[in-house]
C-alpha cells in the first residue's frame, strides 16, 4: 500500500460499522481490507465507503462479496458508496457485471447512511442470494449481454 492508501473502520451505531477505503487497493492490501471488514462485521450492517478509493482490483471485489455473504448468513447486510461522477470505472464494473444486484450501492455517503439507518429498523429478512466466486456472476452476465446484443 502507498502512503495515502488507507483503510479506516468506524462505528456508526450499535448495529452498523463503516469501512472507508482511500487510494488504490489490490492484492497488496486485500488482507488488510479483509481484516477491516471482519472487524466491522461485529455489527450487523457494514457500509463500505469507496468514495475516496481511486482503484480496486478483483481481489478487493472478492473480499467484498465474502464479507457480504458472511453478513447475510447472520441476518446483516453490506452496502457500498460508489460516487457516480468520480468513479466511472468502479461504477461501470459494478453495472456491467450486475454486481449491484447482490450488494446495494449508493451514490453518496449520506444516502448510504440513511439507508443503513432505515435497514436497521426493518424487520424484513435479508436476501438469500450468495456468491461463492466472481465466476458465478461473470458467466451469467456475459450470457445476458450476448442475448441483449442478439435481440438488438
N, C-alpha and C positions, 0 to 999 in steps of 0.2 A: 504494500500500500504506500502511496505517496504521502507527502507531508500534509496535504489538505484533504486526503481521503479519510473520512471518519465515519464511525458508526456510534450512534447515541441511543440509549434506551431511557425512556422516561415513563413515569406512572401518570396516567391521565385520570383514572378513577379507581374505585375498588374492583371494577370488572374490566378495565381496559388499560393497555400499555401502548406507547408509541415508539417505534423504531425509526430513526432518521438516518438515511444513507446519503453522505455527501461525497462528491468527487466521482472517481471511477472505481468500479468494483468488478472483480473477475475471480479466477481460480485462486489468486494470491490472497484474497480477502474473504473467500466464501466460508472458511472455517470460523472466522470471527463473526460473520453475519449469522451463521447457524447458531453460534453460541448466544448472540444477542437475541435472536428470535426465540431460542429456548428460555432465556431469562425472562423475556417479555411474556412468554406463554404461561407464566404462573397465573396470569389473569386470563379471563375467558375470551376476551376480544383483543386483537392486536391490529394496529394500524401501522403500515409501513409507508413512511413519507419519502417518496422518491423525487420530490420537487427540487432538492439541491443535488441530485445524482446526475452526473454527466454521461455515464456509460455503465452498462452492466452486461455481462455475457450470460450464456445459457446455464452456467453453473449456479449463478445467482437466482435465475428463474426457477431452477430445480429446487433450490433451497426454500424459496418462497412457497412452492407447491407442497413440499414436505411439511412445512410449518402449517400451511392451510389445512392439509389433511389431518394432522395431529390435533389441531384446534377443533375441526369438525367432529372428530371422534369423541371429543369431550364436551360437545354442545356449544362450542365457540365459533368464532369466525375471524379470518384475516381479511383485511381490505387494504387498498393501496391509494396513494395520492400520486397521480401522474399528470403533470401540467400539460394542457393541450398545446399551448403556444411554444413552450420551451423544449418539450420532449417529443418532438416529431418522430424520431427514430424509435424511442421506447414505446410511445403510444401506438405507432404503426405496427410494431412487433406484436403487441398485445391484441390489436384489432385483426391483423392478418391471420394470426393463429387462433383467433377466437378465445383467447385466454381470459378475457373479461367475463365470459360466462361462468367461469369457475371461481374467479376472485373478483369481488366488486372493486371498481375503480372510481375515483373521484378526481375532479379537475382542480380542486382547491383543498387546502388543509382544513379550512373552516367547514366546508361541505362534508368532508370525511368525519370530522369530529361530531358534527350534528348527526350524521348517520350512526356513528358509534353510540352516541347518547340515546338515540331512538332504538337502536338494536338492543341495547342493554335492558330496555324496558319491555321489549317484545317478548311474547311467550311462544311464538311460532317455532317449530322445530327447524334446525338448520338444514341446509341442503345435504343430501346424502351422496352427491357426486364426488368421487375420489379420483385422483390421478396418481398412478404409480410411477409413470415416466412421461417425459415430454413426447416420446414417440406415439403414445396413445392419443395424443391430441393433434400432433402434426399430421399423421396419416389421414385421419378423417377430414381435417381442414383442407388438405390438398385435394382430396376427392370432392369435397364441396365446391372448391374453387374451380375444379375441372368441369363439374356439372354446370356451374353458372356460366362458364365460357361457352359450353356447348349450347346452352339454352339461348344465349345472346345472338 
